[in-house]
Amino acid sequence: MFPHSHSTLEDSLREMFPEEWLRQTAKETGLIKRERKIDPVVIFWVLTLSFGVRLQRTLASLKRDYEKEANKTLSDSSWYYRFTP
C-alpha cells in the first residue's frame, strides 16, 4: 500500500508522545512529584490504551494493567492517590 512507509501505529504514537515530553509534562502538572513507584510513561500508556473495546474499566483493573506493564507491585494508596483531587 505505502511502499516506503514502515511506520506502525505504535511508532506514530511514540513519536507524538515521546518519553521525555511525558515525564516533563507529568512534573509540570503535578502528576508526579518525585519518580518512585509510578512511572509517568507507563501510566500514560496504560490509561490511554487499556480501554480498548471495553468502555468501562475500574481503577483496580487499571492498577493490575499498570503493575503488569511496569513489572512492579504498588500499594493501593500509591495508585488511588493519583486519582484524587
C-alpha positions as CSV (number, residue, x, y, z in Angstrom):
1,M,0.0,0.0,0.0
2,F,2.7,2.5,1.1
3,P,5.9,1.0,-0.2
4,H,8.3,3.4,1.6
5,S,6.4,3.6,4.9
6,H,7.3,1.1,7.6
7,S,5.9,3.0,10.5
8,T,3.5,1.3,12.8
9,L,0.7,2.9,14.8
10,E,2.9,2.3,17.9
11,D,5.8,4.2,16.3
12,S,3.5,7.1,15.4
13,L,2.1,7.3,18.9
14,R,5.5,7.2,20.4
15,E,6.6,10.0,18.1
16,M,3.6,12.1,19.1
17,F,4.1,11.4,22.8
18,P,7.9,11.0,23.4
19,E,9.0,9.8,26.8
20,E,10.9,13.0,27.6
21,W,7.8,15.1,27.0
22,L,5.6,12.7,29.1
23,R,8.0,12.9,32.0
24,Q,8.3,16.7,31.8
25,T,4.6,17.2,31.5
26,A,3.9,14.9,34.5
27,K,6.2,17.0,36.6
28,E,4.8,20.3,35.4
29,T,1.2,19.2,36.0
30,G,1.9,17.7,39.4
31,L,1.0,14.1,38.4
32,I,4.5,13.1,39.5
33,K,6.2,15.0,42.3
34,R,9.1,12.5,42.6
35,E,9.5,9.4,40.5
36,R,9.4,6.5,42.8
37,K,6.7,3.9,42.2
38,I,4.6,5.4,39.4
39,D,6.3,5.9,36.1
40,P,4.6,8.6,34.1
41,V,5.3,7.0,30.8
42,V,3.8,3.6,31.8
43,I,0.7,5.2,33.5
44,F,0.1,7.3,30.3
45,W,0.1,4.3,28.0
46,V,-1.9,2.1,30.4
47,L,-4.6,4.8,30.7
48,T,-4.5,5.6,27.0
49,L,-4.5,2.1,25.6
50,S,-6.3,0.0,28.3
51,F,-9.8,1.0,27.4
52,G,-9.9,-0.8,24.1
53,V,-13.2,-2.5,23.4
54,R,-14.4,-2.2,27.0
55,L,-15.5,1.4,27.7
56,Q,-15.8,0.9,31.5
57,R,-12.8,0.0,33.5
58,T,-12.2,0.0,37.2
59,L,-9.3,1.6,38.9
60,A,-8.4,-1.8,40.2
61,S,-8.2,-3.3,36.7
62,L,-6.1,-0.3,35.5
63,K,-3.8,-0.9,38.6
64,R,-3.4,-4.5,37.6
65,D,-2.5,-3.5,34.0
66,Y,0.0,-0.9,35.3
67,E,1.6,-3.4,37.6
68,K,1.9,-5.9,34.7
69,E,3.4,-3.3,32.3
70,A,5.8,-1.8,34.8
71,N,6.6,-5.1,36.4
72,K,6.1,-3.5,39.8
73,T,3.6,-4.1,42.7
74,L,2.0,-0.9,44.0
75,S,0.2,-0.3,47.3
76,D,-3.4,0.7,46.8
77,S,-2.7,4.1,48.3
78,S,0.1,4.8,45.8
79,W,-2.3,4.1,42.9
80,Y,-5.5,5.6,44.2
81,Y,-3.8,8.8,45.3
82,R,-3.2,9.6,41.6
83,F,-7.0,9.8,41.0
84,T,-8.0,12.0,43.9
85,P,-8.1,15.8,43.8
